[in-house]
Amino acid sequence: MVLTFVGVKMIVANTAWKIDTLVSLGVIVLILATSVVMSLLRPKEAKHAFPNRGPGVLKGKP
């Protein structure tokens, strides 16, 4: 999202539309803050597909 916004800002830089520096900075900070908050609120997923059965599971032993 940040790269998309910066790319659009660069494209419109040489047109009649201008994006103020403070507005640009505000949008980037808002995108980053939103992504941090969303990652903190999202529940953690399981790291392993199979439950841990001990060190013998890798050797084929129960």
C-alpha positions in Angstrom: 0.0 0.0 0.0 2.8 2.4 0.9 4.6 1.7 -2.3 1.4 2.1 -4.3 0.8 5.5 -2.8 4.3 6.7 -3.3 4.2 5.5 -6.9 0.9 7.3 -7.6 2.4 10.4 -5.9 5.4 10.2 -8.2 3.2 9.8 -11.3 1.0 12.8 -10.5 4.0 15.0 -9.5 4.4 16.4 -13.0 0.7 17.1 -13.5 -1.7 19.7 -12.3 -2.5 17.6 -9.2 -0.1 18.1 -6.3 0.0 16.1 -3.1 1.3 18.1 -0.2 4.3 16.7 1.7 2.4 16.7 5.1 -0.6 14.9 3.5 1.7 12.3 2.0 3.5 11.8 5.3 0.1 11.5 7.1 -1.1 8.9 4.6 2.0 6.8 5.0 1.9 7.0 8.8 -1.8 6.1 8.7 -1.1 3.0 6.5 1.8 1.8 8.7 -0.1 2.4 12.0 -3.2 0.6 10.6 -1.1 -2.4 9.5 0.6 -2.6 13.0 -2.7 -2.5 14.8 -4.3 -5.1 12.5 -1.3 -7.4 13.0 -1.6 -7.1 16.8 -5.3 -7.7 16.8 -5.2 -10.8 14.5 -5.2 -14.1 16.4 -2.1 -16.2 16.1 -2.3 -19.3 14.0 -0.7 -22.7 14.8 2.9 -23.0 13.8 2.8 -26.7 13.1 0.4 -28.8 11.2 0.9 -31.8 13.5 1.0 -31.8 17.3 4.3 -32.4 19.0 4.7 -36.1 19.8 8.2 -36.0 21.1 11.7 -36.4 19.5 10.9 -39.8 18.2 8.3 -38.6 15.7 11.1 -37.5 13.2 12.7 -41.0 13.4 9.4 -42.8 12.7 9.0 -44.1 16.3 5.8 -43.5 18.3 
